[in-house]
Amino acid sequence: MPTDFEADLAAIDRIQAVPTILEVVCRTTGMGFAAVARVTEDRWIACAVRDDVQFGLSPGGELKLETTICHEIRQSGQAVVIDHVAEDHTYCQHHTPAMYGFQSYISMPIVLADGSFWGTLCAIDPRPARLNNPETIGMFRLFAELIGFHLNANERLAASEANLLDERKTSELREQFIAVLGHDLRNPLASIDAGAGMLLKEPLTAKGATLVGLIRSSVGRMAELIDNVLDFAHGRLGGGLTLERDAHVPLGEVLEQVVDELRTAWPERRIETQLAVTKTVSCDRARVAQLLSNLVANALTHGASEEPILVRAATLDGSFELSVANKGEPIPPSTLERLFQPFFRVAARPSQQGLGLGLYIACEIAKAHGGSLDVTSDQQETRFTFCMPLTRSL
């Protein structure tokens, strides 16, 4: 597999400590040339260089591998330290010092976390130097380990970023699929509803009328789920929900209509209202109605069935406030933290239906109006409160 040397150069360039390491190496040892080299089976590439002796090598420059001692270090995995080539029994006749004209030399292998050899931290000078001592060798070893650590960290970071990008692409495709699916489901669902409506105009037995009523109820429930899915996908892909504000239609009447529809759908439950909407509210009435419907549906699902649900709405000084309260078991603090997250569902009963988007959509509607949706829950009651400005802020 070919080595991507441009990536190696970039990886070393991203390590901000490397220039300082090379400077410290030269200042401490008195040597005039230091480099971080990438060394493979057949290549020697300078990735970072400090050259005070005009050796003539710059980052990206290459030496023939066979002419370097780093070639031997790659094979042995051991550092090489030479104080004075002319007096060193091993290297006095070596071709590399003679070719490049140096008398002092030190090279420390750079090893990655998996144990693989990456390259070397090396230094040379045409003059002898005192290098073969614990202090200098320890410094080179520490710097080589530091470079290896940063190379590993950069590789992990790059892998994480690539995985994150893949996840984002997958998530976007998933949300686009959801949006298209939800949109395409509307037509067959409308056909089912229209067919059920036509059946109700025909002579039916009591059982038949009940079955058609159940069909239309299921269609309504499915339409609600599709609306939530489309709102979720649109909010994620389009940067938030869009609003059509209108202050002409009294908001109180819209809220009463939502409650009446829910009373019809849940005849065995009590839903009480205290509405005092005496001022105009600049809002998207359909969206506020959807928010209220989602909050009451949540209360019907999770509240105590024998206790009433209380819906309050009022225009206060400069703000509109809408709340839905129910009695029942309090919501645990750990659940409260996640309550407005998409697809999060609180276990209620085996027959419970829904995607866990109702409260998330309600919260997004509140944010789109420049308001907030908060929840409190204790032994007395659980209360969701939506608050927004009466007028649209510029």
N, C-alpha and C positions, 0 to 999 in steps of 0.2 A: 504493500500500500504506500503510495507516495506521500511524503511529508509536506504539509502546507507550511512552508517557511514564512510566508507573509503573515499567517496566523501566529507563528512563534514570535516574529518581530513585534507584532501588535501586542501580544501577551506580555512581553517584557516591557514594552513601552508603557503599558497600563500600570506597572508596578512603580509607583512614585518614589520608592526608596532606592531604586537601583542606581541612579546618578550619585546619590549620597554614599552608597556602599562603595562604588568605584573610587570616589574621592577619598574616603576614609582609608581604603586599601592602599592607595598611592601615598597618601600623607604618612600613614603609619609605617609602611615598609620602606619609603624612600624610592619606590620603583616608579618608572615613568609611563608604563602602559598597563592597563587593566581592562578586562573584557568579560562579558557574559556570552558564552558561546553555545549554540545549539549543535550537538554532535550526534550524528546518526551513523548507520553502518557505512555510509559512503559520502557524507557531506560534513563540512565544518563551516558554520555560518556565524559571523559576529552579530549578536542581537543588540548589544549595548557596548559602548567603547569610551574609555578615557585615554587619550593619547597625548602625552607631554613630551614624547621623544621622536615625534614624526615617524612612527612606525609605518604609517600610510594606510591604516585599516579603519573603515568607518562602518556604522550599522548597515547590515546587508552585505558587507564584504565577505569574501570566501577565500579560504585557504584549502589547498589540496589536503585531504584527510591524512594521507600517508606521510605527509611532511610534518605532521604535528605529533606532540607527545600525548595530546588529548585522545588520539586514536588508541593508544595503549591504556590510558586511564579508563576508557569506555570498556575495554575488554577485561581489565582487572578489577574495576570498581574502587580502586585505591588512589588516594591523593599522591601527587609527586611534588617533592620539595627539594630545590637545589640552591644552596647558598652561593656556590662558585663552581661553574661548569668545569673550568680548567683543573680543579682539584677534586672533582667528583669521579670516583672510580667507575661508576655505572654510566655516566653521561658525558665523560670527557671526549669520547670518540663518537658520540651520537650525532647523526646527520642533522637533526633539527636545530640544535644550538648553532652549528656551523652555518646552516642555511640562513637563519634569521638573525644571527649576530648577537645573541644575548648570553649573559653570564649568570644571571640569577633568574629563577623560575619557580613559580608555585601554581598549582592547579588543583582545585577541589571539586569532586563530582557533585552535581546537582541531581538528587534522586527524588522522584515523585512518591506520593503516599502509597501507591501500589507496588513500590520497590523497583520500578523501571527507571533506567538511566535516561536523563533528559539532556544534560550537557555539563558544562564546567564553568566555574568562576576562576579565572586565571590572571596572572600578572607576570610580566617580564621586564628586564632592564639590561642594558649592555654592561652595567657595572655589577660586581658582586653585592650581595645584600645578606643580612642576617635574618633568615627566614625559618630555619629548622629549630624552632623553639615552641614550647606549649602555648605561649600567648598568641603568636602569629597564626599557628595552625588552628588553635581554638577559635580565633576571630574569623578565619576563612570558613571553617566548618559551620559556625553560627550563621554567617551571611549566606552560605550555600543552602542551608536548611530554611532560612527565611525566604529566599527566592523560590525554593521548591514549594513552601507553604502557600505563597501568593499564587503560584501557577496552578496549584490544586484548587484554591479558592476561586480563581477566575474561571476555571473549567466548570466547577460546580455552578457558579453563577450563570454562565452562558447556557448550561444545560437547563437550569431552572427557567431562564427567560424564554428558551425555545419551547419548553413544555407549557409555560404560561401562554405563549402566543398560540400554540396549538389548541389549548383549552378555550381561549377566547374565540378563535375561529369556529371551533365546534359549538360553543355556546351560542354564537351568533346564528349559525346555520340552524341550530335547534329552535331558536326563537323565531326565525323566519319560517321554519316549517310549521310551528304552532300557529303563527299568524295566518298562513295560507290555509291550513287545515280548518281553523276556526271560521275563516271567511267562507270557504267552500261548503261547510256544513249548514250554513244558514238557508240555502235554497231548498235542500230536501226537508229540512225541519219546517220551513214555511209551508211546503206542500202537505206535510203530515197535519199541520195545524189547520190548514184550509180544508183538507179532507174531513177531519174530525168535525169542523164547524158545519160542513154540508150534511154530515150524518145526523147531527142534532136536529136538522130541519126535517128529517124523515121520520116516519112512525117507528118508534123503538119500544122495546120492552123496558121495564124498570131496570133490569140487569144490564141491558144494552146501553141505556143512557148513562148508567154508572160507569161502565167500562169506557165509554167515550170521554166522560168527564175525567177519568184517570189518565187517559191518553193526553188530553189537553193539559192536564196538570204536569205530566212528565215533560211535555213539549216546553212548557213555561220554565220548568226547572233546567232543562237542557239549554234553552236560550240564555238563561241567566249564567250558566257555566261558560258558554261560548263568549258572552260579553266580557266576563272576567278574564278569560284567557286572552281575548283580543286586546283588552286594556293593558294587561300585563305585557304582552309582546310589543304593543305600540309604545308603552312607557319605556321599555328597555331599549328598543331599537330607535325610537324617535326622540329620546331625551326628555320624556315626560308627557303627561296627559295634556291634550288641548282643551280649551274651555270656550264656550259660547255664552258670554255673560249677557244677562237681560234683567233689567229691574222693573219691567212693566207688569209682569204677572205676579200677583201676591204670593210670596213664598209660603205663607201659612197654609194656603189652599193645597199647594203641591204636597206639603208634608202630611196633611190630613188624608189626601188621596192614597199616599203610600201606606199609611197605617190602616186605612179601610181595606185595601187589597190584602194586606197581611192578616187582618182579622178574618177575612173571608177564607183565606187559605188555611188558617189555624183556628177554627171556630171553637175549639175546646180551651183555648188560652185567652187570658185577659191582657189587653194592651191598653193602658190608660195614657191620656195625653194632657199636657198643660202647655198650650201654645200661646205666646204673647208676642207675635211678630208684628210690631206696630210701625216699624220703619222699613223703607225699601232697602234691599240688600243687593249689591252688585255681585251676582254669582251666576254660575251655570246651574239652572234649576234642575235639569235632568241629572247632572252629576251629584248635586246635593241630595236629590231623591235617591240616587243609587247608594250614596254613602249611608243614608238613614236605613234603607232596605237591608244593606249588608250588616249594619250594627244590630238591627232588630232581629234579623235571621240568626245572628250569632247568639243573641240573648235567648231566643226561642230554643236553640239547640242546647245551650249549656246552662241556662237558668233553671231554677226550681219550678217544676211544671205547675205546682199548686199556687204559686205566687204570681202577682201581676208584674208586667213589664211597664216601666214608666218612661214615657218620652216627653222631654221638656225642650222647649225652644223659646228664645227671647232675644229681642234686640236691646242691647244695653248701650251705654255711652260709647259710641264709636265702634261697637263690635256686635257680631251675631254669635250666639252660643246655642249649640244643640247637644243634648245629652240623652243617652239611653242607659237605664239602670235596671238591674235584675237582682233578685236574691238567689242564694245558692252557695255552694262551696267556693271559698276564695281561690283565686288563681295563685299558684306558688310563685315566689319571686323569680326563680330560675326560668319559669315559663313567661312571665311578664317581659323579660328581656328580649324574647324571641317572637313575641306575639304578632308583630307587624311584618315579619319576614315572609317572603313568598313561599308557598307550599308548606308552611308550618301549620300543623293541625294538632289541636288539643284533643286527646282521646275523650270521647263522651259516651258513646254506646255503639255496639256492633253495627247497627243499621245506619249510623251517621254517614251522610254523603257530603261530597264537596272536595275541591282541590286544595283548600287551604289558601285561597287567594282573596277571600272576601275582605278580611281586615287589612291586608296589604293594599288592595285597591282603594279602600276607604282612606287609608293613610295617604296614599298618593293624591287622592282628590283633595284632601285637606291641604297638602303642600302646594298643589297647583293653585289654590285660592289664596296663597300667602298666609295660611293658617296652620293650625296644629291639631293633632288628634292624640289625646292622652287617656290613660286608663288608671283607675284606682280600684283596688279590690281588698276587702276585708270580710270579717264575719257578718257584717250588716248587709253589704251590697257590693256588687261590681258595677262600676260606672265608666262608660266611655264618653268623653266630652270633646266635641269639635268646636273650635273657636276661630273666627276669622274677622278681618276688618269689614265694616259695612260698605266702605267704598274701596275701589281698586286703587292701590298705591302705584305711583308713577315710577 
